[in-house]
């Protein structure tokens, strides 16, 4: 072997060793889990974050995201308890709990999403099918979604998938059903509005009747009290007149005559009396 060939061989050996070392070492990030495959079959358990070794050129490594993932499912139709079609748009939050089992059952993320779509849609269809359209739209969905999450999780754990949450983003009616259902809902709301207006008018009549009755009672009491006060005043006036009559009968007759003149001798009043009439007694001095 010549001296010129020796450096070439050394270089080849060094490159081969470097390449072999490079092929035998791999790093797993903190957000990942790794599986070592040998001739396409998993070897050992999944690997966590850090530096790891493998057999070069014989084994290869595949990585799986260990973070929480989201899957936004396409809108799909379900049938409610009252036989109404409803378009449901949902999403789920999930993670790979067992990378080795996940690889053996669904192989990759796309396979996992496909399995999520099938199972979650089936559970949504079953759970929402127990409720009417009005109940789904108006009631709290938290309990329904909790049931869907629990059931989907129990089915997907066999695929190395952990479902953290399932949520409905929106619910819509199919275009062909929207007008008919909106029409029925509007008719129902109008019927309720008429009922409320009728009940309001009935209550208004009751309140008005009660107020009129209380007003009549209050006026009757007020008139009664007025009559009592008037009677008491008349009694006091009579008593005063009686006392004044006892003190000066002539002055009393004079005052009473003036009152009679005021009432009897008004304008356009004509009286025919004889001079001897006692009614004109107190006017005689005035004439003189």
C-alpha positions in Angstrom: 0.0 0.0 0.0 1.5 3.3 -1.1 1.9 6.3 1.2 -0.6 8.3 -0.9 -3.4 5.8 -0.3 -3.0 5.8 3.5 -4.4 9.3 4.0 -7.3 8.6 1.7 -8.2 5.5 3.7 -8.0 7.4 6.9 -10.2 10.1 5.6 -12.8 7.5 4.5 -12.7 5.9 7.9 -13.1 9.2 9.7 -16.0 10.2 7.5 -17.6 6.8 8.0 -17.2 7.0 11.7 -18.6 10.5 11.8 -21.5 9.5 9.6 -22.2 6.5 11.8 -22.0 8.6 15.0 -24.4 11.1 13.4 -26.8 8.3 12.5 -26.6 6.8 16.0 -27.5 10.0 17.9 -30.8 11.8 18.0 -32.4 14.5 20.1 -35.9 14.7 21.3 -37.3 18.2 22.0 -39.3 19.1 25.1 -42.5 19.4 23.1 -42.1 15.9 21.5 -42.1 12.2 22.1 -40.1 9.8 19.9 -40.4 6.2 18.7 -37.5 4.1 17.3 -38.4 1.9 14.4 -36.3 -1.0 13.2 -37.3 -2.2 9.8 -40.6 -0.4 10.1 -41.5 -1.9 13.5 -41.4 -0.1 16.9 -38.6 -1.0 19.2 -38.9 -0.3 22.9 -40.9 2.4 24.6 -41.4 6.0 23.5 -38.6 8.3 24.3 -38.9 11.6 26.2 -36.9 14.8 25.8 -33.1 14.5 25.7 -30.2 12.9 23.9 -30.7 9.3 22.7 -28.9 6.6 20.7 -30.0 4.2 18.0 -28.4 1.7 15.7 -27.3 3.6 12.6 -28.7 2.8 9.2 -30.9 0.1 10.7 -33.1 2.1 13.0 -34.9 5.4 12.3 -36.9 7.7 14.6 -40.3 9.3 14.2 -41.5 12.2 16.3 -44.9 13.0 17.7 -46.1 16.4 19.1 -46.6 16.1 22.9 -48.5 19.4 23.2 -52.3 19.9 23.3 -53.6 19.8 19.7 -56.9 21.2 18.3 -59.1 19.6 15.7 -61.7 21.8 14.0 -64.2 19.3 12.6 -66.2 20.2 9.4 -69.9 21.1 10.0 -72.1 18.0 10.0 -75.8 17.4 10.3 -77.5 15.7 13.2 -81.1 14.7 13.9 -82.7 16.1 17.1 -85.3 14.4 19.3 -88.1 16.2 17.6 -86.9 15.0 14.2 -85.3 18.3 13.1 -82.0 18.5 11.1 -79.3 20.7 12.8 -75.9 21.6 11.3 -73.3 21.4 14.1 -69.9 22.9 13.9 -67.6 21.6 16.7 -64.0 21.4 17.7 -62.0 19.3 20.1 -58.7 19.7 22.1 -56.7 16.5 22.4 -53.2 15.1 22.9 -51.3 11.9 22.2 -51.2 10.1 25.5 -49.4 6.9 24.3 -47.2 7.5 21.2 -46.4 3.8 20.8 -50.1 2.8 20.8 -51.0 5.8 18.7 -48.5 4.7 16.0 -49.6 1.1 16.0 -53.3 2.0 15.7 -53.5 5.2 13.6 -49.9 5.7 12.5 -49.9 9.5 12.2 -51.7 12.8 13.1 -54.0 12.6 10.1 -55.1 9.1 11.1 -55.7 10.4 14.6 -57.8 13.3 13.3 -59.8 10.9 11.2 -60.5 8.7 14.2 -61.4 11.8 16.3 -63.9 12.9 13.6 -65.6 9.6 13.5 -66.0 9.0 17.2 -66.8 12.5 18.3 -69.4 13.0 15.6 -71.0 9.7 16.5 -71.2 10.7 20.2 -72.5 14.2 19.3 -75.2 12.6 17.2 -76.2 10.3 20.0 -76.1 12.9 22.8 -77.8 15.7 20.9 -80.4 13.3 19.6 -81.8 13.1 23.1 -82.9 16.7 23.1 -85.3 18.8 21.1 -84.1 21.7 18.8 -85.3 24.3 21.3 -83.5 22.6 24.2 -80.3 22.4 22.2 -80.4 26.1 21.1 -81.6 27.6 24.4 -80.3 25.4 27.2 -76.8 25.2 28.7 -74.7 22.9 26.6 -71.9 22.4 29.1 -73.4 19.2 30.6 -74.0 17.7 27.1 -70.4 18.5 26.0 -69.1 17.0 29.2 -70.9 13.8 28.5 -69.6 13.8 24.9 -66.0 14.4 26.1 -66.2 11.6 28.6 -67.6 9.0 26.2 -65.2 10.0 23.4 -62.3 9.7 25.8 -63.2 6.2 26.9 -63.4 5.1 23.2 -60.2 6.9 22.0 -57.9 5.8 24.8 -57.5 2.5 22.9 -55.8 4.6 20.2 -53.4 6.4 22.5 -55.5 9.6 22.4 -56.6 11.7 25.3 -59.6 14.0 24.6 -59.4 17.1 26.9 -62.5 19.0 25.7 -65.2 19.0 23.1 -67.1 22.2 22.3 -69.8 23.3 19.8 -68.8 26.5 18.1 -72.2 27.1 16.4 -75.4 25.4 15.4 -77.3 26.3 12.3 -80.4 25.0 10.5 -80.1 23.5 7.0 -81.0 26.2 4.4 -84.1 24.3 3.3 -85.5 24.1 6.9 -84.6 27.6 8.1 -87.7 29.4 6.8 -90.2 26.8 8.0 -88.7 26.6 11.5 -88.3 30.3 11.8 -91.9 30.7 10.7 -93.1 28.3 13.4 -90.9 29.9 16.0 -92.2 33.3 15.1 -95.8 32.1 15.3 -95.1 30.6 18.7 -93.6 33.9 19.9 -96.6 35.9 18.6 -98.9 33.5 20.4 -97.0 34.0 23.6 -97.0 37.8 23.0 -100.8 37.8 22.5 -101.2 35.8 25.7 -99.0 38.2 27.7 -100.9 41.2 26.3 -104.2 39.6 27.2 -103.0 38.8 30.7 -101.7 42.4 31.0 -105.1 43.9 29.9 -106.9 41.6 32.4 -104.5 42.7 35.2 -104.9 46.3 34.1 -108.7 46.0 34.4 -108.4 44.4 37.8 -106.1 47.2 39.0 -108.4 49.9 37.5 -111.5 48.3 39.1 -109.7 48.1 42.4 -108.6 51.7 42.2 -112.1 52.9 41.3 -113.6 50.9 44.2 -111.0 52.4 46.6 -111.7 55.9 45.2 -115.5 55.4 45.7 -114.9 54.2 49.3 -112.6 57.1 50.0 -115.1 59.7 48.5 -117.9 58.1 50.5 -115.9 58.4 53.7 -114.9 61.9 52.9 -118.6 62.9 52.2 -119.6 61.2 55.5 -116.9 63.1 57.3 -117.9 66.3 55.6 -121.5 65.8 56.6 -120.5 65.1 60.2 -118.3 68.2 60.3 -121.1 70.3 58.7 -123.6 69.0 61.2 -121.2 69.8 64.0 -120.7 73.3 62.5 -124.4 73.8 62.2 -124.9 72.7 65.8 -122.2 75.1 66.9 -123.8 77.9 64.9 -127.2 77.1 66.3 -125.7 77.1 69.8 -124.1 80.4 69.2 -127.3 81.9 67.8 -129.2 80.5 70.7 -126.8 82.1 73.1 -126.9 85.4 71.3 -130.7 85.2 71.2 -130.7 84.8 75.0 -128.4 87.8 75.4 -130.1 90.2 73.0 -133.2 88.9 71.2 -133.7 92.2 69.3 -130.2 92.1 67.8 -130.7 88.5 66.8 -134.0 89.3 65.0 -132.2 92.2 63.3 -129.4 89.9 62.0 -131.8 87.3 60.8 -133.9 90.0 59.0 -130.8 91.2 57.2 -130.1 87.7 56.0 -133.7 87.4 54.8 -133.4 90.8 53.0 -130.2 89.7 51.3 -131.8 86.5 50.0 -135.3 87.8 49.3 -134.6 91.3 47.9 -132.3 90.4 45.1 -132.4 92.0 41.7 -135.5 91.6 39.6 -137.5 90.6 42.6 -140.8 92.2 43.3 -142.6 91.8 46.6 -146.1 93.0 47.4 -146.7 93.6 51.1 -148.9 95.7 53.3 -147.2 98.3 55.5 -148.2 96.5 58.5 -146.1 93.4 57.5 -143.5 92.7 60.1 -141.0 91.7 57.4 -140.3 95.3 56.7 -140.0 96.4 60.2 -136.2 97.1 60.1 -136.5 99.1 56.8 -138.8 101.7 58.2 -136.0 103.7 59.8 -134.0 103.5 56.5 -136.9 105.0 54.6 -137.2 107.9 57.0 
